[in-house]
């Protein structure tokens, strides 16, 4: 939304002194200030629509395009950061609502804010404008549930303490906290990126800023919403949930910080309100003051995680698909897509869970060059390949069976569109559930191979560091398991012999690992296929993977 929306609900023009027939005037100072009406389809006939708006500020706001299942609490929550909400009228039959704030100044602040940041409810954009009504009049027939919600919110706003003995809807808000959440990812068997966090947490409101970093060997993040209510809703829905099956558990608490200072927009930090920020050098842009303030809070959250582990609270993994707006298996309907987006730096397509389709169809292969072994090595970067079958009557296509659905999603999202042996390959999910081995005694010319017991699987060991080092194909390769006798020149020559050009090389301090940069991503893919598990002597087999770094 580029500015204040001026289009209005179509209907019969009515005077601002008459909203509903037989209505009672409500004002912030009257005893009726917390009255709420929820109009159903029939009730909404009483209200024929807003007058054409002239843009004049009013403390009554007209909200349109609401999702059908939206609750009173969610609408009230839109106004909470800006001041006291004194009345609400829901027109569910028209997917509209009127929200009255205590002061015109609060309403102006709210409209100005949401003209810059498009508000969303349940992942759907909504539209907020001034009403031509200066006060909200509501019918005497009150909806008890809606009234309780507004009364509860009013009590929380004034007392800033949790209510006791008050019956409100299950989504009713509790006291306003910081708009900044601090997040620890526990049991991180799959990578979790800034974009994955944004995809997950945006379901609860506009995410303004995110800073990610690693501390105490744990992936952590600070995430700032536009208002504290969204942060609270996200914490209630997501704390303790898993991003992917049985792993990547979200541990969420409020930060004492109320604003994040993001210096760079890169894969570690982002300010969504400042697209003009530089990318920096790719290092975590964690402000020293924030780091100091965060340190103490983080230690408390880590202690809480350890305590839960000690109490056995993390030994059972329960599905939470019923959590509205949350992620599916076991946390979001789109978890596999999030897994696929994980180092790719983009939001993936809707996918399948870890229990979903494990078989990929790979097409446009170079049939003169491709082998089951080469496909096993390349796709093995993203999961444990179980079986590979190059189709007998269509040798430019192959079926690849991964260990689980998350791995097949990762492989598909990272490798679809990459060049292998000079051809751009296409990777999609197959309709097949398994890759069938040839019947015994039948010679299929070596086109099918079972890798189920291969010692080269990267992800057999739970918690392996390999889970945290899954990156898209890149020109820079990470080499490990290098024996002391092998020098830089040896490795440069070895990789040049794969047909590419070595552009740069850098040993790590212990000389057991190194970064090596080829001229193109295609050359790096070729080198990985040719040299992963290459025998360097002294019982050292070279390990090759894609790196997120550059030299």
C-alpha positions in Angstrom: 0.0 0.0 0.0 1.7 3.2 -1.2 -0.6 5.6 0.6 -3.8 5.9 2.4 -6.4 3.8 0.6 -9.3 6.0 -0.5 -11.6 3.4 -2.1 -14.6 2.5 0.1 -17.2 -0.1 0.5 -20.0 0.3 -2.1 -23.3 1.1 -0.6 -26.0 3.7 0.2 -24.7 7.0 1.5 -25.5 7.6 5.1 -25.0 10.5 7.4 -22.2 10.3 10.0 -24.7 10.8 12.7 -26.4 7.5 11.9 -24.4 4.3 11.7 -27.0 1.8 12.9 -30.7 2.5 13.6 -31.5 2.4 17.3 -27.9 2.8 18.1 -26.4 4.1 21.3 -23.7 6.8 21.2 -20.4 5.5 22.5 -17.6 7.8 23.7 -14.3 7.1 25.5 -15.7 8.6 28.7 -19.1 6.9 28.7 -20.0 3.7 30.4 -20.6 2.1 27.0 -17.0 2.7 25.9 -16.2 -1.0 25.7 -19.3 -2.1 23.9 -18.8 -4.4 20.9 -21.1 -5.6 18.1 -20.2 -8.4 15.8 -22.5 -8.2 12.8 -23.3 -11.3 10.8 -24.6 -11.4 7.3 -28.0 -10.3 8.3 -26.9 -7.6 10.8 -24.6 -6.1 8.1 -27.7 -5.2 6.1 -28.3 -2.5 8.7 -25.0 -1.0 7.5 -25.0 -0.1 3.9 -21.4 1.3 3.6 -19.2 4.2 4.3 -19.6 7.6 2.8 -17.1 8.5 0.2 -14.0 9.4 2.3 -12.7 12.9 2.1 -9.4 12.0 3.8 -10.3 14.0 7.0 -8.8 12.3 10.1 -11.1 10.6 12.5 -10.5 8.4 15.5 -12.8 5.8 13.9 -11.0 3.7 11.3 -12.5 1.7 8.5 -10.8 -1.7 7.9 -11.5 -3.7 4.7 -10.7 -7.0 3.0 -10.5 -8.9 6.3 -10.0 -12.7 6.1 -13.3 -14.4 6.7 -12.1 -16.2 9.9 -10.4 -13.3 11.5 -11.2 -12.7 15.2 -12.0 -9.5 17.1 -8.7 -9.8 19.0 -6.7 -9.7 15.8 -8.4 -6.6 14.6 -8.0 -4.9 18.0 -4.4 -5.9 18.0 -3.8 -3.7 15.0 -4.6 -0.6 17.1 -3.0 -1.5 20.4 0.5 -0.2 19.6 -0.9 3.3 18.9 -3.2 3.8 22.0 -6.3 2.7 23.7 -9.0 1.0 21.6 -12.4 2.1 22.8 -14.8 0.3 20.5 -15.0 -2.1 17.6 -17.7 -3.1 15.1 -17.2 -6.3 13.1 -19.1 -6.6 9.8 -18.2 -10.2 9.1 -20.7 -10.5 6.3 -18.8 -7.8 4.5 -15.3 -8.7 5.7 -15.0 -5.3 7.2 -14.6 -3.7 10.6 -14.7 -0.3 12.3 -12.1 0.4 15.0 -12.4 3.4 17.4 -9.3 4.7 19.2 -9.4 7.0 22.2 -7.9 9.9 20.4 -7.7 11.2 16.9 -3.9 11.6 17.3 -3.6 7.8 17.9 -5.7 7.1 14.8 -3.5 9.4 12.7 -0.4 7.7 13.9 -1.9 4.3 13.1 -2.9 5.3 9.5 0.4 6.9 8.8 2.2 3.8 10.0 0.1 1.4 8.0 0.4 3.5 4.9 4.1 2.8 4.9 3.9 -0.8 6.1 1.0 -2.8 4.6 -0.8 -4.5 7.4 -1.5 -8.3 7.1 -3.9 -10.5 9.0 -3.5 -14.3 8.5 -1.0 -13.6 5.7 -3.5 -11.5 3.8 -3.1 -7.8 3.1 -5.9 -5.6 4.6 -6.7 -1.9 4.0 -7.1 0.8 6.7 -8.5 4.3 6.1 -10.3 7.0 8.1 -14.0 6.6 8.5 -16.2 9.6 7.9 -17.8 8.8 11.3 -16.3 10.7 14.1 -17.6 8.3 16.8 -18.6 4.7 16.6 -22.2 4.0 17.5 -23.1 0.4 18.4 -26.3 -1.5 18.8 -27.5 -2.4 22.3 -27.4 -6.1 21.4 -23.9 -6.9 22.4 -21.9 -9.9 21.3 -20.6 -11.2 24.7 -17.4 -12.8 23.3 -16.4 -9.6 21.5 -17.2 -7.5 24.5 -15.1 -9.7 26.7 -12.2 -9.4 24.4 -12.2 -5.6 24.3 -12.7 -5.4 28.1 -9.8 -7.7 28.6 -7.6 -5.7 26.3 -8.7 -2.5 27.9 -7.8 -3.9 31.4 -4.4 -5.0 30.1 -3.7 -1.7 28.5 -4.4 0.2 31.7 -3.0 -2.1 34.3 -0.4 -3.8 32.1 -0.9 -7.0 34.2 -2.3 -10.3 33.2 -6.0 -10.8 33.8 -7.3 -13.5 36.1 -10.7 -15.0 36.1 -11.7 -13.2 32.9 -13.0 -15.3 30.1 -11.7 -14.1 26.7 -11.2 -15.8 23.4 -8.2 -18.1 23.2 -6.3 -15.7 20.9 -6.7 -12.7 23.3 -3.6 -10.7 23.8 -1.6 -10.4 27.1 0.4 -7.4 28.3 2.3 -5.6 25.6 6.0 -6.6 25.6 9.0 -5.7 23.4 8.5 -5.8 19.7 11.9 -7.6 19.5 12.1 -11.4 19.9 15.2 -13.3 20.7 15.3 -16.7 19.2 17.5 -19.8 19.7 17.4 -22.7 17.2 17.9 -25.9 19.1 18.6 -29.3 17.5 19.6 -27.6 14.3 20.0 -30.6 12.0 19.0 -28.6 8.9 20.1 -25.1 8.0 17.9 -22.2 9.0 18.4 -18.9 7.2 17.3 -15.4 7.7 14.8 -15.9 4.8 13.3 -19.0 6.5 12.8 -17.0 9.7 11.2 -14.2 7.8 8.8 -16.6 6.0 7.8 -18.2 9.3 7.4 -15.1 11.5 5.7 -12.9 8.8 2.6 -15.0 9.3 2.1 -13.0 12.5 2.7 -9.5 11.3 5.1 -7.2 9.5 8.7 -8.2 10.3 10.9 -5.0 10.2 14.4 -6.3 11.0 16.3 -9.5 11.6 19.8 -10.1 12.8 21.2 -13.7 12.8 24.4 -14.9 14.3 26.0 -17.9 16.1 26.8 -17.7 19.8 27.7 -20.5 22.2 27.7 -22.8 19.2 24.0 -22.2 18.6 22.3 -20.3 15.8 20.5 -17.4 17.2 18.5 -14.4 16.0 17.0 -11.1 17.0 13.7 -10.3 15.2 11.8 -7.0 15.4 8.1 -6.6 14.6 6.3 -3.4 13.8 4.4 -3.7 17.1 4.7 -5.8 20.3 1.4 -7.5 19.8 2.7 -9.4 16.7 5.7 -10.4 18.7 3.5 -11.7 21.4 1.3 -13.7 19.1 4.4 -15.2 17.3 5.9 -16.2 20.7 2.7 -17.9 21.9 2.3 -19.8 18.6 5.9 -20.8 17.8 7.8 -21.1 21.1 8.8 -24.8 21.4 7.7 -25.7 17.9 9.9 -27.4 15.3 10.6 -25.9 11.9 11.4 -29.3 10.3 10.6 -32.8 11.5 11.9 -33.5 15.0 14.6 -30.8 14.7 15.3 -27.1 14.5 13.3 -26.2 17.6 12.3 -22.6 18.1 13.1 -21.2 21.6 11.6 -17.7 21.8 11.6 -15.0 24.5 11.2 -11.3 24.5 14.2 -9.1 24.3 14.6 -6.0 26.5 15.7 -4.2 23.3 13.0 -2.2 21.6 14.8 -1.4 18.4 17.5 -3.2 16.3 20.3 -1.3 14.6 21.0 -3.1 11.4 24.0 -1.9 9.4 24.0 -4.3 6.4 21.4 -6.1 4.3 23.0 -9.5 3.6 22.5 -13.2 4.5 23.1 -12.4 8.2 21.1 -9.3 8.8 18.3 -7.4 7.1 16.3 -4.2 7.6 13.2 -4.6 5.5 12.4 -0.9 5.9 15.8 0.1 4.5 16.5 -1.6 1.1 19.2 1.0 0.5 21.6 -0.5 3.1 24.9 -1.8 1.8 25.6 -5.6 1.9 28.8 -5.1 3.9 31.3 -7.9 3.9 28.9 -10.7 4.7 29.8 -10.7 8.4 27.2 -10.6 11.1 26.1 -7.0 11.6 25.6 -7.2 15.3 26.0 -3.9 17.0 28.4 -4.1 20.0 25.8 -2.5 22.3 23.2 -5.0 21.2 25.6 -7.8 21.6 26.3 -6.8 25.2 22.6 -6.4 26.1 21.8 -9.7 24.4 24.5 -11.7 26.1 22.8 -11.8 29.5 19.4 -12.5 28.0 20.8 -15.3 25.9 22.4 -17.1 28.8 19.1 -17.1 30.6 17.3 -18.5 27.5 20.1 -21.1 27.1 19.6 -22.1 30.7 15.9 -22.5 30.1 16.6 -24.7 27.1 18.9 -26.9 29.1 16.4 -27.1 31.9 13.7 -28.3 29.5 16.1 -30.9 28.2 16.9 -32.1 31.7 13.3 -32.4 32.5 12.8 -34.5 29.3 10.5 -31.9 27.7 12.3 -32.3 24.4 12.1 -36.0 24.1 8.7 -36.0 22.4 7.9 -34.4 19.1 4.3 -33.5 18.7 2.6 -32.3 15.5 1.4 -28.7 15.7 -0.4 -28.4 12.4 -3.5 -27.2 14.3 -1.7 -24.0 15.4 -3.2 -21.3 13.2 -0.8 -19.6 10.9 2.1 -21.7 12.2 4.4 -24.1 10.2 3.6 -27.7 9.6 5.4 -31.0 9.9 5.9 -30.4 12.9 5.6 -26.7 12.6 4.5 -25.2 9.2 2.5 -26.5 6.2 5.4 -25.3 4.1 8.2 -26.7 6.2 9.9 -28.6 3.4 9.8 -25.5 1.2 11.4 -23.6 4.1 14.0 -26.4 4.2 14.6 -25.9 0.5 14.9 -22.2 0.9 17.3 -22.7 3.8 20.7 -21.8 2.2 19.2 -20.8 -1.1 18.4 -17.3 0.2 14.9 -17.4 -1.2 11.4 -18.6 -0.3 10.8 -22.0 -1.9 7.7 -23.4 -3.5 5.1 -25.3 -1.4 6.7 -28.7 -0.8 6.3 -31.9 1.1 7.2 -33.0 4.6 10.0 -35.3 5.5 7.5 -38.1 5.2 6.6 -37.0 1.6 7.9 -37.9 -1.8 11.5 -38.9 -1.7 12.0 -39.6 -5.4 13.2 -37.0 -7.8 13.0 -37.0 -11.6 16.1 -35.4 -13.2 15.9 -34.6 -17.0 18.0 -33.0 -19.7 21.1 -34.9 -18.6 24.1 -35.3 -20.8 23.5 -39.0 -21.6 27.0 -39.5 -23.0 28.5 -38.5 -19.7 26.1 -39.1 -16.8 26.4 -42.2 -14.6 24.6 -43.3 -11.4 27.8 -42.6 -9.5 28.1 -39.0 -10.7 24.4 -38.4 -9.8 25.0 -40.0 -6.4 27.9 -37.7 -5.7 26.3 -34.5 -6.7 22.9 -35.1 -5.2 24.6 -36.5 -2.1 25.6 -33.0 -1.2 22.0 -32.4 -0.1 21.0 -35.8 1.3 21.7 -39.5 1.5 21.0 -40.9 -2.0 19.5 -44.4 -1.7 19.1 -45.4 -5.3 19.7 -44.0 -8.8 18.1 -45.2 -12.0 19.0 -43.8 -15.5 15.9 -44.6 -17.6 16.7 -47.3 -20.2 14.6 -45.8 -23.0 15.3 -42.2 -22.2 18.9 -41.9 -21.0 18.8 -38.2 -20.6 16.5 -38.7 -17.6 17.0 -40.4 -14.2 15.1 -41.2 -11.0 16.9 -40.5 -7.7 15.6 -41.7 -4.4 16.6 -39.7 -1.3 16.5 -40.7 2.3 13.5 -38.4 3.2 11.3 -35.7 1.8 13.3 -32.8 3.2 16.4 -34.0 1.5 14.6 -34.4 -1.9 13.3 -30.8 -1.5 16.8 -29.5 -0.7 18.3 -31.2 -3.7 15.5 -30.1 -6.0 15.7 -26.5 -5.0 19.5 -26.3 -5.1 20.2 -28.3 -8.3 17.3 -27.5 -10.6 18.6 -25.2 -13.3 22.3 -26.0 -12.6 24.7 -27.1 -15.3 26.1 -30.6 -15.2 28.3 -31.8 -18.1 27.4 -28.8 -20.1 23.6 -29.2 -19.9 21.1 -27.3 -17.7 19.4 -30.1 -15.7 15.8 -30.0 -14.6 14.9 -31.5 -11.2 11.3 -32.1 -10.1 9.4 -34.4 -7.7 8.6 -37.8 -9.3 5.3 -39.6 -9.0 7.1 -42.7 -8.1 7.4 -43.5 -4.4 10.5 -45.7 -4.8 13.1 -46.6 -7.4 12.7 -50.2 -8.3 15.8 -52.3 -8.7 16.1 -54.5 -11.8 14.8 -58.1 -11.5 17.5 -60.6 -10.5 19.4 -61.8 -13.5 18.3 -58.9 -15.7 21.2 -56.8 -17.1 20.2 -53.2 -17.3 23.7 -52.1 -18.4 24.6 -50.6 -15.0 21.9 -47.9 -15.3 20.4 -48.7 -11.8 22.5 -48.7 -8.7 21.6 -49.2 -5.0 23.6 -46.8 -2.7 21.6 -47.7 0.5 24.7 -49.0 2.3 27.2 -46.5 0.9 29.9 -45.3 3.4 29.8 -42.0 1.6 26.5 -40.8 3.0 27.0 -37.3 4.6 23.9 -37.2 6.8 23.7 -40.6 8.6 25.0 -39.3 11.9 22.4 -37.2 13.7 23.7 -33.7 14.6 26.6 -34.0 12.1 28.1 -30.6 11.2 27.2 -31.5 7.6 23.6 -30.5 8.4 24.8 -27.0 9.1 26.9 -26.7 6.0 24.4 -27.2 3.2 24.9 -24.4 0.6 23.8 -23.8 -3.0 26.3 -24.8 -5.7 29.0 -22.1 -5.9 32.3 -21.6 -7.6 34.1 -21.9 -4.2 34.6 -25.4 -2.8 35.3 -26.4 0.7 38.0 -29.1 1.0 38.7 -31.2 4.1 40.5 -34.3 5.2 43.7 -33.1 3.6 46.9 -35.0 4.7 49.9 -32.9 5.9 52.1 -34.0 2.9 49.7 -32.4 0.3 50.7 -28.9 -0.7 48.7 -26.1 -2.3 50.2 -26.7 -5.7 49.2 -30.4 -5.5 45.6 -29.4 -5.0 45.6 -26.7 -7.6 47.0 -29.2 -10.2 44.5 -31.9 -9.2 41.5 -29.6 -9.6 42.8 -28.0 -12.8 42.9 -31.5 -14.3 39.1 -31.7 -14.0 39.0 -29.3 -17.0 38.4 -26.0 -15.2 40.5 -23.1 -14.0 41.5 -22.6 -10.4 41.1 -18.9 -9.6 42.1 -18.9 -5.9 43.2 -21.1 -3.1 43.4 -20.6 0.7 44.5 -23.1 3.4 42.8 -23.0 6.8 45.3 -22.5 9.7 45.6 -26.3 10.4 46.1 -27.1 6.7 43.6 -29.9 7.1 41.0 -27.8 5.3 41.0 -25.3 2.4 38.9 -23.2 0.2 39.4 -23.5 -3.6 37.7 -21.3 -6.1 37.0 -22.4 -9.7 36.2 -20.0 -12.6 32.5 -20.9 -12.7 29.8 -22.8 -10.7 29.7 -25.4 -13.5 33.4 -26.1 -13.2 33.0 -26.4 -9.4 30.2 -28.9 -9.9 32.4 -30.9 -12.2 35.3 -30.8 -9.8 33.1 -32.0 -6.9 31.8 -34.9 -8.9 35.3 -36.0 -10.0 37.2 -35.4 -6.7 34.9 -36.0 -3.8 36.3 -39.1 -2.0 39.5 -38.9 -4.1 42.4 -40.8 -2.5 45.1 -38.4 -1.5 47.2 -41.1 0.1 48.1 -41.7 3.8 44.6 -43.1 4.1 43.0 -39.7 3.5 40.1 -39.4 1.1 39.3 -35.8 0.1 36.0 -34.4 1.1 34.5 -31.7 -1.2 31.4 -29.6 -0.6 30.1 -26.2 -1.8 31.1 -23.2 0.4 29.1 -20.0 1.2 32.4 -18.1 1.4 34.6 -16.5 -1.2 38.3 -16.1 -1.3 
